[in-house]
Structures are given as C-alpha cells and as structure tokens.
Amino acid sequence: MKVLVVYYSMNGHTYRLAEAAAEGARQVGGAEVELRRVPETLSEAELKKRGADAEARKTFSNVPICTPEELEGADAVIFGTPSYLGNMAGQMRTFLDSLGDLWKRNALVGKVGSVFVSSGSQHGGQEAAILSFHPTLLHLGMVIVGLPYSFESQRRIDVVAGGSPYGASTIAGRAGERMPSETELAGARFQGKHVTEIASKLAR
C-alpha cells in the first residue's frame, strides 16, 4: 500500500507538518510512504520580496517534485498547503489543475484524500482553505478523510494550537516566526496514521 504526502511550503511550516504526517503514516504496517513537493511557480526575486526564508527552504529542497503519475500509483494522498486569503496556495492550485488527464480517466476514484494547512494567524483561514480543497478531491472521485475527535488534543483549551475535524494545521505567525508546536505535529501524525489505516481497509 502506498501513501503520498504532497505539500507546498515557503518557509518550512507546512513541510514540518508534512514530515509528521508521513511519520504517522509509517506507523501502519505495510505502508510505503513518500514525501513530495509541488513545483514552485514564483521566481527567486518574488520569493525574496515575499519574505521567503532561503535557509529554511534548503531543508526541504532535496524533496522530489511530485508528478501527476505518482498520484495514480498511490492508495492515499495527503495534501499540505499554506492558507492564502482563506484558500490554498497558488502553487498547489496549479498542481491540482494539472490533473485533468487523471480526472478524465477516473484514475483517482476511490483513493483516499486528506488535507492539512498552515496559516499566519489563529483565524487565518485554516478551515476555509481545507474546505476549498475538498471540492477538487470530490471531483477527482477521492474519499475524503479528516482529523476526527479521537485525536483528543483537538479538545484542548489551555494552549493556542491549530487543528480541526477537517485536518491538522499550524499557526505560523505573521512573519513566520512560529514553528509547529508538539500538539500540532501530533495532530499531523495522527492524521497520517488515520488516513493510512482507512486506505488499508479500503485496499482490502
């Protein structure tokens, strides 16, 4: 059984969640888990203008770029994106828009799809970004899985943290100064494992 964790990250926040989701997926016996990133669509000059952290980007520059064909070979795909104005990142949208051939051939029908996000603030569109992702997954015929309340840390009120029934998330801060907390990473691990367990059941 194969699981893909496919993400876009500018400063490493979504990448950290992607690593955690992959870690959780690997806890399921028999799962082959691969980490992939979507292509960058901005120039280096534009990235610099937007405050992209060049050093942070080096930490995940060796992660292979995802191809549409890899999705066809997976049983589950867990997508990660920053929230931009309550929607997914344009880089992720461009990647999804390249999946037309898979859609025509019903190549992703019945596969499990799931989403996690990051945002600059506590109310920075995390849930909206995930929900904006779901119609695309449904049009592709995927089975959507979120982050259930069996992840008990979702109920915590003693700390500020991301996470909702729609998927794991992290709060990056306006300048990207905050990296995912252990609670947020635990949510991504739980989601990765949960998605993989469901994909395993469907595969059987």
Secondary structure, DSSP 8 states (H G I E B T S, - for coil): -EEEEEE--SSSHHHHHHHHHHHHHTTSTT-EEEEEE----S-HHHHHHTT--HHHHHTTTTS-B--HHHHHT-SEEEEEEEEETTEE-HHHHHHHTT-HHHHHTTTTTT-EEEEEEEESSTTSSHHHHHHHHHHHHHHTT-EE----TTSGGGG--SS----BTTB-EEE--TTS-----HHHHHHHHHHHHHHHHHHHHHH-
